[in-house]
Amino acid sequence: MKRYGTVIGLKAEKIEEYKQLHAAVWPDVLKMIAECNIRNYSIYLRRLPDGHHYLFSYFEYTGRDFDADMARMAADPTTQKWWKVCMPCQEPLADRAEGEWWAGMDEVFHVD
């Protein structure tokens, strides 16, 4: 199992919409997340002192081929529709790595 943490901006005017979407995530999206070996997935929202709102995600990947599972998820038509609804709410970080939407974070501490 590998842990992942990511971050992305959230447009202030889209906060309530984003919360409502995630209060009722489409069942087929949840099914695809599970089928792609993602467990214990959480998203947190925080306004930082810079005045901007950020989403922080955490999940555990239990599969054997992360890139293949993420490609499978990205190819799923329902997931693509979900992303088209969610992505306009988000503001990717300017310094994210090439190909990232949510910017990866480095784990510096974990305890079981």
C-alpha positions as CSV (number, residue, x, y, z in Angstrom):
1,M,0.0,0.0,0.0
2,K,1.2,3.5,-0.8
3,R,-0.2,6.7,0.6
4,Y,-0.8,9.8,-1.6
5,G,-1.5,13.4,-0.7
6,T,-2.4,16.1,-3.2
7,V,-3.5,19.8,-3.2
8,I,-5.4,22.1,-5.5
9,G,-7.1,25.5,-5.2
10,L,-10.8,25.9,-5.0
11,K,-12.6,28.9,-6.4
12,A,-14.3,30.8,-3.6
13,E,-17.5,31.2,-5.6
14,K,-17.6,27.4,-6.2
15,I,-17.2,26.2,-2.6
16,E,-20.9,25.4,-1.9
17,E,-21.3,23.7,-5.3
18,Y,-18.2,21.5,-4.7
19,K,-19.4,20.6,-1.2
20,Q,-22.8,19.6,-2.6
21,L,-21.3,17.5,-5.4
22,H,-19.2,15.6,-2.8
23,A,-22.1,15.2,-0.4
24,A,-23.7,13.0,-3.1
25,V,-20.9,11.5,-5.3
26,W,-22.2,9.5,-8.2
27,P,-22.3,5.8,-7.3
28,D,-20.5,4.8,-10.5
29,V,-17.6,7.2,-9.6
30,L,-17.3,5.6,-6.2
31,K,-17.3,2.2,-7.8
32,M,-14.5,3.2,-10.2
33,I,-12.4,4.6,-7.4
34,A,-12.7,1.3,-5.6
35,E,-12.0,-0.8,-8.7
36,C,-8.8,1.2,-9.3
37,N,-7.5,0.2,-5.9
38,I,-8.0,3.5,-4.1
39,R,-9.0,3.2,-0.4
40,N,-9.4,5.5,2.5
41,Y,-9.9,8.6,0.3
42,S,-10.5,11.9,2.0
43,I,-10.7,15.5,0.8
44,Y,-10.3,18.5,3.2
45,L,-11.0,22.2,2.5
46,R,-9.1,25.0,4.1
47,R,-8.7,28.8,3.5
48,L,-5.1,29.7,4.0
49,P,-3.7,33.1,5.1
50,D,-3.1,34.0,1.5
51,G,-6.9,34.3,1.3
52,H,-7.3,31.4,-1.2
53,H,-9.1,28.2,-0.6
54,Y,-7.4,24.8,-1.0
55,L,-8.5,21.2,-1.2
56,F,-6.1,18.6,0.3
57,S,-6.7,15.0,-0.5
58,Y,-5.4,11.8,1.0
59,F,-5.8,8.2,-0.3
60,E,-4.2,4.9,-0.1
61,Y,-3.4,2.9,-3.2
62,T,-3.5,-0.8,-2.8
63,G,-2.9,-2.0,-6.4
64,R,0.2,-3.1,-8.3
65,D,0.2,-0.7,-11.2
66,F,-0.7,2.9,-10.2
67,D,-0.3,4.3,-13.8
68,A,-2.5,1.6,-15.3
69,D,-5.2,2.0,-12.7
70,M,-5.2,5.8,-13.1
71,A,-5.4,5.4,-16.9
72,R,-8.3,3.1,-16.5
73,M,-10.1,5.7,-14.3
74,A,-9.3,8.5,-16.8
75,A,-10.8,6.4,-19.6
76,D,-14.1,5.7,-17.8
77,P,-16.9,7.8,-19.4
78,T,-18.7,8.4,-16.1
79,T,-15.5,9.6,-14.4
80,Q,-14.9,11.9,-17.3
81,K,-18.4,13.4,-16.9
82,W,-17.7,13.8,-13.1
83,W,-14.5,15.5,-13.7
84,K,-16.1,17.9,-16.2
85,V,-18.5,18.9,-13.4
86,C,-15.8,19.2,-10.7
87,M,-12.9,20.7,-12.6
88,P,-14.4,24.2,-13.2
89,C,-14.6,24.5,-9.4
90,Q,-10.8,24.0,-9.1
91,E,-7.7,26.1,-9.6
92,P,-4.6,24.0,-10.2
93,L,-1.4,25.2,-8.6
94,A,0.9,27.0,-11.0
95,D,3.9,25.0,-9.9
96,R,2.4,21.5,-10.2
97,A,4.3,18.9,-12.1
98,E,3.7,18.4,-15.8
99,G,0.6,16.3,-16.4
100,E,-0.8,16.9,-12.8
101,W,-4.1,18.5,-12.1
102,W,-3.9,18.1,-8.3
103,A,-0.3,18.8,-7.2
104,G,1.4,16.0,-5.4
105,M,2.7,16.4,-1.9
106,D,5.6,14.7,-0.1
107,E,4.8,12.7,3.0
108,V,7.0,13.8,5.9
109,F,5.4,11.8,8.7
110,H,3.0,8.9,9.3
111,V,2.2,6.7,12.2
112,D,0.0,3.6,12.3
